[in-house]
Amino acid sequence: MIRKLSLIISLFTISTTAFAQNWGGGVDDEDWTWGFNFQYISAEYKILKKPTWRNIYLDPLDGSPVTSAPISISSPPSQGFGLGFVMNRNISDNFDIRATPSLIFSDRVVRYEYEPLPPVDLGNGQTKSFQSSIDKKIQSTMFEFPLGLKVKSNRMNNFRAYWLGGLKYSMDIASKKKTFDEGETPINKLLKSQRSYLSYETGIGFDLYFEYFKMSPEIKLSYSTSDLLQHDDTAFANPIDKLMLRQLTFSLIFQ
């Protein structure tokens, strides 16, 4: 998908720079401009483990092992999408302040790999088997409010490059039922994330001018400023010291 988008952007760039300068809807002539964006997201966690992360977690009720010893904890990238608005304040020819409040639909995954362990005899003819791999999905519907400084190059015909940097506030607005696991067995407990957090973000993009609008393909990288894990007493939260979110966002912005 990224390759196809890159090809489309390349064609747009060629078409906009090959002809006479377009008006661009007059967006550069206004102090305030508005627009909307579409976002493709790839998110993963950076996981910092405790020194005791390989310890076997025991069921608080009967003392039996919930899982075998962990051998790895990782976070494979997961995809999502978002929709948002653009609020842009022109400061000068080369500087803007921009906010893009957005609604983001993106799940994150933490994968646990365990040592093979034979079934344990629980007595009364019952045995307990252990899984070698468990994925814990953190489902989220986020409201995000990025606020950043946009540093623009001089316009070259119908093309302008820019760098963007700033902070982003994120808040999970999903139903609390998705994080309610009271009464669940230890193996079915959820891995829970903080409902709100801040992130640093930086990115680059290109303003492509057409006759009646401006389109900006943009790619950004964000990194949470603090630990996102809710440290409850479960087999999945206990091995983790910190859970930091990394997010790559590709956007198409129209103004």
Salt bridges, closest charged atoms under 4 A:
ASP28 OD2 - ARG160 NH2 3.18
ASP28 OD1 - LYS214 NZ 3.71
GLU44 OE2 - ARG246 NH2 3.59
ASP96 OD1 - LYS152 NZ 3.11
GLU115 OE2 - ARG54 NH2 2.55
ASP135 OD1 - ARG111 NE 2.79
GLU144 OE1 - LYS168 NZ 3.47
ASP181 OD2 - LYS192 NZ 2.96
GLU201 OE1 - LYS220 NZ 3.40
ASP207 OD2 - LYS150 NZ 3.23
ASP207 OD2 - LYS214 NZ 3.65
GLU218 OE1 - ARG98 NH2 2.87
ASP227 OD2 - HIS231 NE2 2.60
ASP232 OD2 - LYS192 NZ 2.74
